[in-house]
Amino acid sequence: MKNGIHPEYKDATITCACGAVVTTRSTAGDYSVDICSSCHPFYTGKQKLVDSAGRVERFRRKYKGLDLEAMAKKK
């Protein structure tokens, strides 16, 4: 390898929004992420409901009082 052309490879701490901290090495340094393997639904097997701009609440208001299970059985 040539000297002086490669970026510095240093210790880095990656912090997730859930509070998990991972120590690794990186050229980018320390940074934070929104989701990690500790809280991602694919790895945990738990469904995580993320409401974006009130879409879930708007859906619930729209279909309030309707028996959705009965409607699904008709199809």
Secondary structure, DSSP 4 states (H G I P E B T S, - for coil): --TT-SPP-EEEEEEETTS-EEEEEESS-SEEES--TTT-HHHH--------TTHHHHHHHHTTT--HHHHHHH-
